[in-house]
Amino acid sequence: MLIDGHLDLAFNALNGRDLTLGLEALRAADPVPDETATVSLPELRGAGVRVCFGTLFALPHGAGSPGGYGDHAGARAQALAQLDTYLRWQDAGQIRLLTSREAVTEHLSGQDTRLGVALLMEGADPIRDADDLPFWVERGVRVIGPAWGRTRFAGGTDAPGPLTPQGRDLVQAMRDLGVTLDASHLDDASFWEALEFGPQVIATHANSRSLVPGNRHLTDDMARAVAQAGGMIGLVFLNRFIRPLPEGSEAAVPLTELADHARHYAALVGWEHVALGTDLDGGFGAEKAPAGVDRYADVPAFLQQVPPEARDGVAWGNWARWLTHRL
């Protein structure tokens, strides 16, 4: 069994990929150029994925898409369209949306073969302000990353800066409503300021800055803070997040080097806080995934690089513990 902390499922669907197809059929009809798909819903089920965090990810203008959003209304429209995609998949029996720890417990222990999906908003620009947060909570969003790059709420990847006044209000509202903070894209200043408000915190897809420079990754102190708050850290399967590489590089990085990130985190905070957050098909295809990972079914090969006593935890147990106690 596997649990994945980060998959951009609806984002890919709205880029024209029919994720209800088997992977071979999806690839044969794939409208996304230069990115060989690794993920479809049948592929995930076949690989043993029982639960994942599925994103609502609004792509800003200038981030690789001329159709990206330029304001809150555009971001909201993208997120609502993705939410509708998850609901339609659920209505068709493809997935099951999981909105409580009780639902996760029942799903993991039951016979339901659908993919369980917990909703994660990656980049908070679809949210108008803190008063708008209940709208998204009522629709099942349980985890929010305030930043991607810079947003109206926080500094983020390659965009240093603290929380904005709106960001401070949002994080406080998240804490009060029990919505978990995803720290994966937060700039250092925003990260530390957000933690002062005491929200639940995880990093759904973040490798170690000790091995790859840049504010996209967690410092050792950040990793310790996430773990001390009871959170998990998901490992990303993108080569340039595993080894320092120029953007666009298709250098084949072995899974042993991803395991270096896992071992580094384990030495800091223990294996019980290390998990999967592959982000496969999150803006990159098989060309930029680690050597030997041509499709999602190859992800379990990574577990052979993990000590035997830690494998079940990294594969699913650590996320399962968090989801069934804190979602």
C-alpha positions as CSV (number, residue, x, y, z in Angstrom):
1,M,0.0,0.0,0.0
2,L,1.1,3.6,-0.7
3,I,0.0,7.0,0.4
4,D,1.2,10.0,-1.6
5,G,1.4,13.5,-0.1
6,H,1.2,15.4,-3.3
7,L,-0.4,14.8,-6.8
8,D,-1.7,17.5,-9.2
9,L,-4.5,15.3,-10.5
10,A,-7.2,17.8,-11.4
11,F,-4.6,20.3,-12.8
12,N,-3.5,17.6,-15.2
13,A,-7.1,16.8,-16.1
14,L,-7.8,20.5,-17.0
15,N,-4.7,20.5,-19.1
16,G,-6.5,17.9,-21.3
17,R,-5.3,14.6,-19.8
18,D,-8.0,12.0,-19.3
19,L,-6.8,10.5,-16.1
20,T,-9.5,7.9,-16.1
21,L,-7.6,6.1,-18.9
22,G,-4.9,3.5,-18.3
23,L,-1.4,5.0,-18.6
24,E,-0.7,3.6,-22.1
25,A,-4.0,4.9,-23.5
26,L,-3.3,8.3,-21.8
27,R,0.1,8.5,-23.3
28,A,-1.2,7.6,-26.8
29,A,-3.6,10.6,-26.6
30,D,-1.6,12.9,-24.4
31,P,-2.1,16.6,-25.3
32,V,0.8,17.8,-23.0
33,P,4.0,18.2,-25.1
34,D,7.5,17.1,-23.9
35,E,6.2,15.6,-20.6
36,T,5.6,11.9,-20.7
37,A,2.8,11.1,-18.3
38,T,3.4,8.9,-15.3
39,V,0.1,9.2,-13.5
40,S,-3.5,8.1,-14.2
41,L,-6.2,7.0,-11.8
42,P,-6.0,3.3,-12.9
43,E,-2.1,3.6,-12.7
44,L,-2.3,4.8,-9.1
45,R,-4.8,2.1,-8.1
46,G,-2.6,-0.6,-9.8
47,A,0.5,0.7,-8.0
48,G,-1.3,0.2,-4.6
49,V,-2.0,3.9,-3.8
50,R,-4.9,3.9,-1.4
51,V,-4.9,7.6,-0.5
52,C,-3.3,10.8,-1.8
53,F,-3.4,14.5,-1.3
54,G,-5.0,15.9,-4.5
55,T,-4.3,19.5,-5.2
56,L,-6.3,22.5,-6.2
57,F,-3.4,24.3,-7.9
58,A,-4.1,27.6,-9.7
59,L,-1.3,28.4,-12.1
60,P,-0.4,32.1,-12.2
61,H,0.2,34.0,-15.4
62,G,3.8,33.8,-16.6
63,A,4.5,30.5,-14.9
64,G,4.6,28.5,-18.0
65,S,1.1,29.1,-19.2
66,P,-0.3,32.2,-21.1
67,G,-3.7,31.3,-19.6
68,G,-2.6,31.6,-16.0
69,Y,-4.4,33.8,-13.5
70,G,-3.6,37.5,-13.0
71,D,-5.9,38.2,-10.1
72,H,-7.9,36.5,-7.4
73,A,-11.0,35.9,-9.6
74,G,-8.8,34.0,-12.1
75,A,-7.2,31.9,-9.4
76,R,-10.6,31.1,-7.9
77,A,-12.0,30.1,-11.2
78,Q,-9.2,27.6,-11.8
79,A,-9.6,26.1,-8.3
80,L,-13.3,25.8,-8.6
81,A,-13.0,24.0,-12.0
82,Q,-10.5,21.6,-10.4
83,L,-12.8,21.0,-7.5
84,D,-15.6,20.2,-9.9
85,T,-13.3,17.7,-11.6
86,Y,-12.8,15.8,-8.3
87,L,-16.5,15.9,-7.6
88,R,-17.2,14.5,-11.1
89,W,-14.7,11.7,-10.6
90,Q,-16.3,10.9,-7.3
91,D,-19.7,10.8,-8.9
92,A,-18.3,8.4,-11.5
93,G,-16.9,6.1,-8.8
94,Q,-13.3,6.9,-9.7
95,I,-12.3,8.4,-6.4
96,R,-13.6,9.0,-2.9
97,L,-13.1,12.5,-1.3
98,L,-11.9,12.1,2.3
99,T,-12.8,15.1,4.5
100,S,-12.2,13.8,8.0
101,R,-9.9,11.5,10.0
102,E,-12.9,9.2,10.5
103,A,-13.4,8.9,6.8
104,V,-9.7,8.1,6.3
105,T,-9.8,5.4,9.0
106,E,-12.8,3.8,7.4
107,H,-11.3,4.0,3.9
108,L,-8.0,2.4,4.9
109,S,-9.6,-0.4,6.8
110,G,-12.5,-1.1,4.4
111,Q,-12.9,-2.7,1.0
112,D,-13.5,0.4,-1.1
113,T,-11.1,0.2,-4.0
114,R,-11.5,3.8,-5.1
115,L,-8.6,6.1,-4.7
116,G,-9.1,8.2,-1.5
117,V,-8.3,11.9,-2.1
118,A,-7.8,14.5,0.6
119,L,-7.9,18.0,-0.9
120,L,-4.9,20.3,-0.6
121,M,-4.8,23.9,-1.9
122,E,-1.4,24.7,-3.3
123,G,-1.0,28.5,-3.4
124,A,-3.8,30.4,-1.6
125,D,-4.7,33.0,-4.2
126,P,-8.1,31.3,-4.9
127,I,-9.1,32.4,-1.4
128,R,-10.4,36.0,-1.3
129,D,-9.4,36.6,2.4
130,A,-9.7,34.9,5.8
131,D,-13.4,35.4,5.8
132,D,-13.6,33.3,2.7
133,L,-11.8,30.3,4.2
134,P,-15.0,28.6,5.5
135,F,-16.3,28.4,1.9
136,W,-13.3,26.2,1.0
137,V,-13.5,24.2,4.2
138,E,-17.1,23.4,3.6
139,R,-16.1,22.0,0.2
140,G,-13.5,19.7,1.6
141,V,-10.2,21.6,1.6
142,R,-8.2,20.4,4.7
143,V,-4.7,21.5,3.9
144,I,-3.5,24.8,2.4
145,G,-0.1,26.0,1.3
146,P,-0.3,29.8,1.3
147,A,2.5,30.2,-1.3
148,W,3.7,28.7,-4.5
149,G,5.7,31.6,-5.9
150,R,4.7,34.9,-4.3
151,T,1.0,35.1,-3.5
152,R,-1.2,37.8,-1.9
153,F,-0.5,35.9,1.3
154,A,3.2,35.0,1.5
155,G,6.6,34.9,0.1
156,G,7.4,31.6,-1.7
157,T,9.7,29.8,-4.0
158,D,12.2,32.1,-5.6
159,A,10.2,35.0,-4.1
160,P,11.5,35.8,-0.6
161,G,9.4,37.6,1.9
162,P,7.2,37.4,5.0
163,L,3.5,36.9,5.4
164,T,1.4,39.8,4.2
165,P,-1.2,41.2,6.5
166,Q,-3.7,39.0,4.6
167,G,-1.4,36.1,5.1
168,R,-1.3,36.6,8.8
169,D,-5.1,36.7,9.0
170,L,-5.3,33.6,6.8
171,V,-2.9,31.5,8.9
172,Q,-4.8,32.5,12.1
173,A,-8.1,31.5,10.5
174,M,-6.6,28.2,9.4
175,R,-5.5,27.5,12.9
176,D,-8.9,28.3,14.3
177,L,-10.7,26.1,11.8
178,G,-8.2,23.2,12.1
179,V,-6.9,23.6,8.5
180,T,-3.3,22.3,8.2
181,L,-0.5,24.5,6.8
182,D,1.5,23.0,4.0
183,A,5.0,24.6,4.3
184,S,6.4,23.2,1.1
185,H,6.7,26.4,-0.9
186,L,6.9,29.0,1.9
187,D,9.9,31.3,1.9
188,D,11.9,31.1,5.2
189,A,10.5,34.4,6.5
190,S,6.9,33.4,5.9
191,F,7.5,29.9,7.3
192,W,8.8,31.1,10.6
193,E,6.2,33.8,10.9
194,A,3.4,31.3,10.1
195,L,4.6,28.9,12.8
196,E,4.3,31.6,15.4
197,F,0.5,31.3,15.1
198,G,0.6,27.6,16.0
199,P,-1.2,25.9,13.1
200,Q,-0.8,22.2,12.3
201,V,2.0,22.0,9.8
202,I,3.3,19.5,7.2
203,A,5.5,19.7,4.1
204,T,3.7,17.6,1.5
205,H,6.5,17.7,-1.0
206,A,9.9,19.1,0.1
207,N,13.4,17.8,-0.1
208,S,16.4,18.9,2.0
209,R,18.2,22.2,1.4
210,S,21.3,20.6,2.9
211,L,21.6,18.6,-0.3
212,V,19.9,21.0,-2.8
213,P,20.3,24.8,-2.3
214,G,17.4,27.2,-2.6
215,N,14.3,28.4,-0.7
216,R,12.1,25.7,-2.4
217,H,13.6,23.2,0.1
218,L,13.6,22.8,3.9
219,T,16.5,23.8,6.0
220,D,17.4,21.4,8.8
221,D,15.7,23.8,11.3
222,M,12.6,23.9,9.2
223,A,12.5,20.1,9.1
224,R,12.9,19.9,12.9
225,A,10.1,22.4,13.3
226,V,7.7,20.4,11.1
227,A,8.5,17.2,13.0
228,Q,8.2,18.9,16.4
229,A,4.7,20.0,15.4
230,G,3.8,16.4,14.6
231,G,4.0,16.9,10.9
232,M,5.2,14.8,7.9
233,I,7.7,15.6,5.1
234,G,7.0,14.1,1.7
235,L,9.9,13.3,-0.7
236,V,9.7,14.8,-4.2
237,F,10.6,12.7,-7.3
238,L,12.0,15.6,-9.4
239,N,15.6,15.2,-10.4
240,R,16.7,18.8,-9.9
241,F,15.1,18.7,-6.4
242,I,17.3,15.6,-5.6
243,R,20.6,16.8,-7.0
244,P,21.5,20.4,-8.0
245,L,20.8,20.6,-11.7
246,P,19.8,23.4,-14.1
247,E,16.1,23.7,-14.8
248,G,15.2,21.7,-17.9
249,S,18.0,19.2,-17.3
250,E,17.1,15.6,-18.1
251,A,20.0,14.1,-16.2
252,A,19.2,10.7,-14.8
253,V,19.5,10.8,-11.0
254,P,19.4,7.5,-9.2
255,L,17.0,6.6,-6.5
256,T,19.9,6.2,-4.2
257,E,20.3,10.0,-4.2
258,L,16.6,10.5,-3.3
259,A,17.3,8.1,-0.4
260,D,20.0,10.4,0.7
261,H,17.3,13.0,1.4
262,A,15.3,10.5,3.3
263,R,18.2,9.4,5.4
264,H,19.2,13.0,6.1
265,Y,15.7,13.8,7.4
266,A,15.6,10.5,9.4
267,A,18.8,11.5,11.1
268,L,17.3,14.9,12.0
269,V,13.8,13.9,13.1
270,G,13.4,10.1,12.8
271,W,11.9,7.9,10.0
272,E,8.4,8.3,11.5
273,H,8.3,11.8,9.9
274,V,9.5,10.8,6.4
275,A,6.9,10.0,3.7
276,L,6.1,10.2,0.0
277,G,5.2,13.4,-1.7
278,T,6.2,12.5,-5.3
279,D,4.6,15.4,-7.2
280,L,4.8,13.2,-10.3
281,D,3.3,14.9,-13.3
282,G,3.4,18.1,-11.3
283,G,4.8,20.1,-14.2
284,F,7.3,17.5,-15.3
285,G,7.1,14.1,-16.9
286,A,9.1,10.8,-16.8
287,E,12.0,12.6,-18.5
288,K,12.8,14.4,-15.2
289,A,11.9,11.7,-12.8
290,P,14.6,9.6,-11.2
291,A,16.3,6.8,-13.1
292,G,14.0,3.8,-13.3
293,V,10.8,5.7,-12.6
294,D,9.1,5.7,-16.0
295,R,5.6,5.4,-14.5
296,Y,3.9,5.6,-11.1
297,A,4.1,1.8,-10.8
298,D,7.9,2.2,-10.5
299,V,7.6,4.3,-7.3
300,P,7.8,1.3,-4.9
301,A,11.3,0.6,-6.2
302,F,12.4,3.6,-4.1
303,L,11.4,1.7,-0.9
304,Q,14.3,-0.7,-1.5
305,Q,16.6,2.1,-0.7
306,V,15.0,2.6,2.7
307,P,15.9,0.5,5.8
308,P,13.5,-2.5,5.9
309,E,12.2,-1.5,9.3
310,A,11.2,2.0,7.9
311,R,9.7,0.9,4.6
312,D,6.1,0.6,5.6
313,G,6.2,3.9,7.4
314,V,7.6,5.7,4.4
315,A,5.3,3.9,2.0
316,W,2.0,4.6,3.8
317,G,2.1,4.2,7.6
318,N,3.5,7.7,8.5
319,W,0.9,9.5,6.4
320,A,-1.8,7.1,7.6
321,R,-1.0,7.9,11.2
322,W,-1.1,11.7,10.5
323,L,-4.3,11.5,8.5
324,T,-6.2,9.4,11.0
325,H,-5.3,11.6,13.9
326,R,-4.9,15.1,12.5
327,L,-6.8,15.6,9.2
